[in-house]
Amino acid sequence: GVVLPDGTLQVGSCTVAVVYFRAGYSPNDYPSEAEWRARFLMEESSAIKCPSISYHLVGTKKIQQELAKP
């Protein structure tokens, strides 16, 4: 895939409007640099992300631990 100058995410000849994350909640989901590059490509695009990175992070155990502190 590639991100065009206007922020459009293009994979082959298809424009991607929505990115839905079924996985990617754990570092184990990114075994090589290729997966990290793909995630960065999606995040830097203007495609709608579901969940957004904010919601994605708030669902992690470490962030929840920090938010639960007094």
C-alpha positions as CSV (number, residue, x, y, z in Angstrom):
1,G,0.0,0.0,0.0
2,V,0.8,3.7,-0.3
3,V,-0.4,6.9,1.2
4,L,-1.0,9.5,-1.4
5,P,-0.2,13.2,-0.8
6,D,-3.8,13.9,0.1
7,G,-3.8,11.2,2.8
8,T,-5.6,8.6,0.8
9,L,-4.6,5.0,1.5
10,Q,-4.3,3.0,-1.7
11,V,-3.7,-0.8,-1.8
12,G,-3.2,-1.8,-5.4
13,S,-5.9,0.0,-7.4
14,C,-8.3,0.2,-4.5
15,T,-8.8,3.2,-2.2
16,V,-9.2,2.2,1.5
17,A,-11.7,4.3,3.4
18,V,-12.0,2.3,6.7
19,V,-9.4,0.3,8.5
20,Y,-10.8,-2.2,11.0
21,F,-8.4,-3.7,13.5
22,R,-9.3,-7.3,14.4
23,A,-5.7,-7.7,15.7
24,G,-2.8,-5.5,16.6
25,Y,-3.5,-5.3,20.3
26,S,-0.3,-7.0,21.4
27,P,3.3,-6.7,20.4
28,N,3.1,-10.3,19.4
29,D,0.9,-9.2,16.5
30,Y,3.9,-7.4,15.1
31,P,6.6,-10.1,14.7
32,S,8.6,-8.2,12.1
33,E,9.3,-4.7,10.9
34,A,6.9,-5.3,8.0
35,E,3.9,-5.4,10.3
36,W,5.0,-2.2,12.1
37,R,5.4,-0.4,8.7
38,A,2.0,-1.5,7.6
39,R,0.5,-0.2,10.9
40,F,2.3,3.1,10.5
41,L,1.0,3.4,6.9
42,M,-2.5,2.9,8.0
43,E,-2.2,5.3,10.9
44,E,-0.7,8.1,8.8
45,S,-3.5,7.8,6.2
46,S,-6.8,9.7,6.4
47,A,-8.7,6.4,6.4
48,I,-11.1,6.0,9.3
49,K,-9.6,3.7,11.9
50,C,-11.8,1.5,14.0
51,P,-10.9,1.5,16.8
52,S,-9.0,4.8,16.8
53,I,-5.5,4.6,18.3
54,S,-6.8,6.3,21.4
55,Y,-9.4,3.6,22.0
56,H,-6.9,1.0,20.9
57,L,-4.4,2.1,23.6
58,V,-7.0,2.6,26.4
59,G,-7.8,-1.1,26.0
60,T,-4.3,-2.2,26.9
61,K,-3.6,-3.5,30.4
62,K,-0.7,-1.1,31.1
63,I,-2.8,2.0,30.2
64,Q,-5.7,0.7,32.3
65,Q,-3.3,0.2,35.2
66,E,-2.1,3.8,34.9
67,L,-5.6,5.2,34.6
68,A,-6.7,3.2,37.7
69,K,-4.0,4.9,39.9
70,P,-5.4,7.4,42.5
